[in-house]
Amino acid sequence: MEKKLGKLEKEIESTSKRLSKPEFVKKADTKFVEETKNNLPEAEKQAEILRYRLLQLKSN
């Protein structure tokens, strides 16, 4: 579960960095940018769930 969380956090960081660059957003396909923007909150939610589950496992 920790590996999955680490991978997800790297993906979130990478995606956030790309979306924060105006030149990327300008050059990339509009549909791709929109899908990426829409997927980011879901990835963040999944990471939050994994963090909570890991915390629960470690506290037991």
C-alpha positions in Angstrom: 0.0 0.0 0.0 2.9 2.3 0.7 4.3 1.8 -2.7 1.0 2.5 -4.3 0.8 5.7 -2.3 4.3 6.8 -3.3 3.5 6.2 -6.9 0.3 8.1 -6.7 2.0 11.1 -4.9 4.7 11.2 -7.6 1.9 11.2 -10.2 0.1 14.0 -8.5 3.2 16.1 -8.1 4.2 15.6 -11.8 0.7 16.4 -13.0 0.5 19.5 -10.8 3.8 20.8 -12.1 2.8 20.3 -15.7 -0.5 22.0 -15.3 1.2 24.9 -13.5 3.3 25.6 -16.6 1.5 28.0 -19.0 3.6 26.8 -22.0 2.5 23.2 -21.4 -1.2 24.1 -21.1 -0.9 26.2 -24.2 0.9 23.6 -26.4 -0.9 20.4 -25.1 -4.1 19.1 -26.6 -7.1 20.9 -25.0 -8.9 17.6 -24.4 -5.8 16.1 -22.7 -5.4 19.2 -20.4 -9.1 19.0 -19.4 -8.9 15.3 -18.7 -5.8 15.8 -16.7 -7.3 18.6 -14.7 -10.4 16.5 -14.0 -8.3 13.5 -13.0 -6.1 15.4 -10.5 -8.7 15.8 -7.7 -9.6 12.1 -8.0 -5.9 11.1 -7.6 -5.6 13.4 -4.6 -8.7 11.8 -3.1 -7.2 8.3 -3.6 -4.0 9.4 -2.0 -5.9 10.8 1.0 -7.7 7.5 1.4 -4.5 5.5 1.2 -2.8 7.7 3.8 -5.8 7.3 6.1 -5.8 3.5 5.7 -2.0 3.3 6.3 -2.4 5.4 9.4 -5.1 3.0 10.7 -2.9 0.0 10.0 0.1 1.5 11.8 -2.0 2.5 14.8 -3.4 -1.0 15.4 
